[in-house]
């Protein structure tokens, strides 16, 4: 039962919560000295925040699978999920949701009052998504993108630092791209059964989604480029502009996977399975850290 419960909470998708570490990485140089006790304390707090949001994400997936129980049975892949296949009983999944909420929400408020409020907002928005917002065209994808922004805000709040507005802009645009790419994947892979699995797909067409993907990707590249030489918390020598090619390659690689390989249904699996994308993301992250802490000057 525990294995099936963990599968339903989808640990692979918890990688999305790594965004919580971004405020720490980009503000550590500005507010604290690296490799000091205070730095390790802040890292520990951020890790706790990350762990809590992993559980919150798991709770959301449990609720989503409970709500979409019948629809998932029509999906060629999702029908193998523990709840849809019958490997996990509904009653046990409901019990797990209640127990996890009773444990994690008090811990969130103990970490920080505002962090606890953000956690409740995150859970509330996802509940609204499960029952209402997922049936409203465009709003459904914006809701998913909002979840990423809340993660970024939570990461900043946990260590009590102001996050750059550029972080929120870039997060929204990139997550919108991923969301529209996922809708496109579902529409193409499921074909005639698409609306049986997700009713909102009847409001989308591949052409419309391609346009939305184009707008969000172009906007993300522009926003990230502006960020690299205008954000206040970056080195004044504008060395962060060196990372723009990495951002371009990651976006182009994602477009390639979405349009040529018809992937995009599971972004976290794309990152883990596609070696080129994974290497580009790692090099992008290493370059950012190197510029911030070692080669960025003042």
GIBEL-V165059 format. One record per pair of residues at least 24 apart in sequence whose C-alpha atoms are under 8 Angstrom apart, sorted by the first residue. I is the first residue (numbers start at 0). J is the second residue. D is the distance in whole Angstrom. If there is no record, write none. Layout:
I/J/D, I/J/D
This chain:
0/86/8, 0/87/7, 3/81/6, 3/86/7, 3/87/6, 4/81/8, 4/87/7, 4/92/7, 6/80/8, 6/81/7, 7/57/7, 7/60/7, 7/61/6, 7/64/8, 7/80/7, 7/81/6, 7/82/7, 8/54/8, 8/56/7, 8/57/4, 8/58/7, 8/59/8, 8/60/5, 8/61/6, 9/57/6, 9/60/7, 10/53/8, 10/57/7, 11/267/7, 11/268/8, 12/267/6, 13/53/5, 13/56/7, 13/57/8, 14/267/7, 15/147/8, 15/267/8, 16/49/6, 16/52/7, 16/53/7, 16/147/8, 16/150/7, 17/49/7, 18/147/8, 18/150/6, 18/151/6, 18/154/8, 19/45/7, 19/48/7, 19/49/6, 19/150/6, 19/151/5, 19/152/8, 19/153/7, 19/154/4, 19/155/8, 20/45/6, 20/46/8, 20/49/8, 20/151/8, 20/154/6, 21/151/7, 21/154/7, 22/151/7, 22/154/6, 22/155/5, 22/160/8, 22/162/6, 23/154/7, 23/155/7, 23/158/7, 24/288/7, 25/232/7, 25/233/8, 25/291/7, 26/160/7, 26/162/8, 26/232/7, 28/291/7, 28/292/7, 29/232/7, 41/158/6, 44/110/8, 44/157/7, 44/158/7, 45/154/6, 45/157/6, 45/158/7, 48/107/8, 48/110/8, 48/153/8, 48/154/7, 48/157/7, 49/154/8, 51/103/7, 51/107/7, 52/118/8, 52/150/8, 54/99/8, 54/103/8, 55/103/8, 55/118/8, 55/122/7, 58/96/6, 58/99/7, 58/100/8, 59/122/7, 59/125/7, 59/126/8, 61/92/7, 61/96/7, 62/93/8, 62/96/8, 62/126/8, 62/129/8, 63/129/6, 65/89/7, 65/92/8, 66/129/7, 66/130/8, 70/195/7, 70/196/5, 70/197/7, 71/196/6, 73/192/8, 73/195/7, 73/196/6, 74/189/8, 74/196/6, 110/157/7, 111/156/8, 111/157/6, 113/156/7, 114/153/6, 114/156/6, 114/157/6, 117/149/7, 117/153/7, 118/153/8, 121/146/6, 121/149/7, 133/199/7, 134/198/7, 134/199/5, 135/199/7, 136/199/6, 136/202/6, 136/203/8, 140/175/6, 140/178/6, 140/179/7, 141/175/7, 143/174/8, 143/175/8, 143/178/7, 144/170/8, 144/171/6, 144/174/5, 144/175/6, 144/178/7, 145/171/7, 147/171/7, 147/174/7, 163/230/7, 163/232/8, 165/222/7, 165/223/8, 165/226/6, 165/230/7, 168/222/7, 169/219/6, 169/222/6, 169/223/6, 172/215/6, 172/216/7, 172/218/7, 172/219/5, 173/215/7, 173/216/7, 173/219/6, 175/212/8, 175/215/7, 176/211/8, 176/212/5, 176/215/6, 176/216/6, 177/263/7, 177/266/7, 179/208/6, 179/211/7, 179/212/6, 180/208/7, 180/212/7, 180/257/6, 180/263/6, 180/264/8, 181/262/8, 181/263/5, 181/264/5, 181/265/7, 181/266/8, 182/208/8, 182/264/8, 183/208/6, 183/209/8, 183/263/8, 184/257/7, 184/261/6, 184/262/6, 184/263/6, 184/264/5, 185/264/6, 187/261/8, 188/261/8, 216/250/7, 220/246/7, 220/247/7, 233/291/7, 234/290/8, 234/291/7, 234/295/5, 234/296/6, 234/297/5, 235/295/8, 235/296/7, 235/297/5, 236/295/7, 236/296/7, 236/297/7, 237/295/8, 238/290/7, 238/295/6, 239/287/7, 239/290/6, 239/295/8, 242/283/6, 242/286/7, 242/287/7, 245/279/7, 245/280/8, 245/282/8, 245/283/6, 246/283/7, 248/279/7, 249/276/6, 249/279/7, 249/280/7, 252/276/7
